[in-house]
Amino acid sequence: MDSKANSLLTDENDIPYILIGAGGHAKVIVDILNEEKKKIAGFFDDNKSDFENLEYLGTTDDLLEKKAEYTGQYYFIIAIGSCSRRKAIYIKVNLTDDCYGTAIHPKSYISKNIKIAEGTVVMANVVVNSSTTIGKHSILNSGSVIEHDNDIGDFVHISPGCNLAGETSVGEGTHIGIGTNCIQQINIGSWCNVGAGSVILKDIPDNTLSYGVPAKIRKEGINCEL
Ligand SMILES: CC(=O)SCCNC(=O)CCNC(=O)[C@H](O)C(C)(C)COP(=O)(O)OP(=O)(O)OC[C@H]1O[C@@H](n2cnc3c(N)ncnc32)[C@H](O)[C@@H]1OP(=O)(O)O
């Protein structure tokens, strides 16, 4: 890759992005970065070398080998929908946190009074209200509403059309299924899987599968981190 042009970069907004992953989730991130008028320098993927007319840069092993030449020149996003795979790639490529950027759709509403950590992706029509914290490498998928004073962990996926009421927390790696609603002041644990269309009325412990209206625990001790 020609990095000469990058030595002329002066504005942080001009720093090009590199995606790790080239599936359906990555396609949506490409759209968001295009909407944000960000440049995309290419992608790494272990299985696919042809994606959205972007330059193929190699496998994650290649990235591991060549990462020094990318550091400080690009923002990376791990563009993989699975929470456990996203974390596994994060551990494997071992880039420092400042190597990661965010992708935030311009047609989302994000309160100025919140924190979103590096690597996180916010899709179209998302609302994030005041005093909420979103961890790193998480996904707020299309049309989800994260109310005030939420605490969303790292590697979380809030699927399209979910509504989380105020003062709710979601632990690391948890996937909340499409169209789920959650009342206020609920604690959802780490590495949980909540099924589509659930209504969460009670706290959900770590490592559980829950679903239904109201959501009930269907399986304990699941380890979707592995
Ligand atoms: C942009 C994107 O695409 S983002 C991705 C969005 N995707 C999602 O949100 C997917 C969420 N996944 C689900 O809801 C899945 O059904 C899961 C994870 C909850 C369960 O999957 P599995 O463990 O494979 O369950 P399985 O399909 O075997 O179903 C077992 C039983 O639970 C029921 N069931 C499964 N999911 C649900 C649900 N969400 N709500 C109510 N009942 C359910 C099934 O009907 C079945 O009932 P039965 O035994 O009476 O026939």
The ligand as an SDF file (V2000), in Angstrom:
LIG
                    3D

 51 53  0  0  0  0  0  0  0  0999 V2000
  -28.6360   -6.7680   10.9020 C   0  0  0  0  0  0  0  0  0  0  0  0
  -28.8350   -8.1370   11.5570 C   0  0  0  0  0  0  0  0  0  0  0  0
  -29.1210   -9.1130   10.9200 O   0  0  0  0  0  0  0  0  0  0  0  0
  -28.5980   -8.1820   13.2300 S   0  0  0  0  0  0  0  0  0  0  0  0
  -28.9880   -9.8430   13.7380 C   0  0  0  0  0  0  0  0  0  0  0  0
  -30.3740   -9.9480   14.3380 C   0  0  0  0  0  0  0  0  0  0  0  0
  -30.6310  -11.3590   14.7030 N   0  0  0  0  0  0  0  0  0  0  0  0
  -31.2420  -11.7030   15.8170 C   0  0  0  0  0  0  0  0  0  0  0  0
  -31.6690  -10.8670   16.5880 O   0  0  0  0  0  0  0  0  0  0  0  0
  -31.3470  -13.1890   16.0740 C   0  0  0  0  0  0  0  0  0  0  0  0
  -31.8250  -13.5140   17.4660 C   0  0  0  0  0  0  0  0  0  0  0  0
  -31.8850  -14.9670   17.6230 N   0  0  0  0  0  0  0  0  0  0  0  0
  -32.9690  -15.6130   18.1370 C   0  0  0  0  0  0  0  0  0  0  0  0
  -33.9780  -15.0210   18.5090 O   0  0  0  0  0  0  0  0  0  0  0  0
  -32.8170  -17.1540   18.2130 C   0  0  0  0  0  0  0  0  0  0  0  0
  -34.0850  -17.7040   17.9640 O   0  0  0  0  0  0  0  0  0  0  0  0
  -32.2930  -17.5860   19.6130 C   0  0  0  0  0  0  0  0  0  0  0  0
  -30.7960  -17.2430   19.6880 C   0  0  0  0  0  0  0  0  0  0  0  0
  -33.0040  -16.9090   20.7410 C   0  0  0  0  0  0  0  0  0  0  0  0
  -32.5190  -19.0590   19.8860 C   0  0  0  0  0  0  0  0  0  0  0  0
  -31.9510  -19.8300   18.9110 O   0  0  0  0  0  0  0  0  0  0  0  0
  -31.9230  -21.4250   19.1350 P   0  0  0  0  0  0  0  0  0  0  0  0
  -31.2740  -21.7610   20.4330 O   0  0  0  0  0  0  0  0  0  0  0  0
  -31.3080  -21.9890   17.9040 O   0  0  0  0  0  0  0  0  0  0  0  0
  -33.4410  -21.8150   19.3170 O   0  0  0  0  0  0  0  0  0  0  0  0
  -34.3670  -22.6870   18.3540 P   0  0  0  0  0  0  0  0  0  0  0  0
  -34.4990  -22.0350   17.0270 O   0  0  0  0  0  0  0  0  0  0  0  0
  -33.8870  -24.1130   18.4290 O   0  0  0  0  0  0  0  0  0  0  0  0
  -35.7740  -22.5780   19.0750 O   0  0  0  0  0  0  0  0  0  0  0  0
  -36.0560  -23.2730   20.2890 C   0  0  0  0  0  0  0  0  0  0  0  0
  -37.4580  -22.8970   20.7210 C   0  0  0  0  0  0  0  0  0  0  0  0
  -37.4520  -21.5290   21.1720 O   0  0  0  0  0  0  0  0  0  0  0  0
  -38.3610  -20.7490   20.4120 C   0  0  0  0  0  0  0  0  0  0  0  0
  -37.7260  -19.4590   20.1650 N   0  0  0  0  0  0  0  0  0  0  0  0
  -36.5200  -19.2280   19.5820 C   0  0  0  0  0  0  0  0  0  0  0  0
  -36.2590  -17.9170   19.5490 N   0  0  0  0  0  0  0  0  0  0  0  0
  -37.3070  -17.2990   20.1220 C   0  0  0  0  0  0  0  0  0  0  0  0
  -37.6030  -15.9410   20.3670 C   0  0  0  0  0  0  0  0  0  0  0  0
  -36.7460  -14.9670   20.0190 N   0  0  0  0  0  0  0  0  0  0  0  0
  -38.7720  -15.6470   20.9900 N   0  0  0  0  0  0  0  0  0  0  0  0
  -39.6360  -16.6180   21.3460 C   0  0  0  0  0  0  0  0  0  0  0  0
  -39.4120  -17.9360   21.1160 N   0  0  0  0  0  0  0  0  0  0  0  0
  -38.2500  -18.2750   20.5260 C   0  0  0  0  0  0  0  0  0  0  0  0
  -38.5770  -21.5380   19.1130 C   0  0  0  0  0  0  0  0  0  0  0  0
  -39.8100  -21.2100   18.5350 O   0  0  0  0  0  0  0  0  0  0  0  0
  -38.4910  -22.9540   19.6050 C   0  0  0  0  0  0  0  0  0  0  0  0
  -39.7130  -23.2810   20.2180 O   0  0  0  0  0  0  0  0  0  0  0  0
  -40.3180  -24.7760   20.1300 P   0  0  0  0  0  0  0  0  0  0  0  0
  -39.2960  -25.6500   20.8260 O   0  0  0  0  0  0  0  0  0  0  0  0
  -41.6120  -24.6660   20.8500 O   0  0  0  0  0  0  0  0  0  0  0  0
  -40.4250  -25.0780   18.6810 O   0  0  0  0  0  0  0  0  0  0  0  0
  1  2  1  0
  2  3  2  0
  2  4  1  0
  4  5  1  0
  5  6  1  0
  6  7  1  0
  7  8  1  0
  8  9  2  0
  8 10  1  0
 10 11  1  0
 11 12  1  0
 12 13  1  0
 13 14  2  0
 13 15  1  0
 15 16  1  0
 15 17  1  0
 17 18  1  0
 17 19  1  0
 17 20  1  0
 20 21  1  0
 21 22  1  0
 22 23  2  0
 22 24  1  0
 22 25  1  0
 25 26  1  0
 26 27  2  0
 26 28  1  0
 26 29  1  0
 29 30  1  0
 30 31  1  0
 31 32  1  0
 31 46  1  0
 32 33  1  0
 33 34  1  0
 33 44  1  0
 34 35  1  0
 34 43  1  0
 35 36  2  0
 36 37  1  0
 37 38  1  0
 37 43  2  0
 38 39  1  0
 38 40  2  0
 40 41  1  0
 41 42  2  0
 42 43  1  0
 44 45  1  0
 44 46  1  0
 46 47  1  0
 47 48  1  0
 48 49  2  0
 48 50  1  0
 48 51  1  0
M  END
$$$$
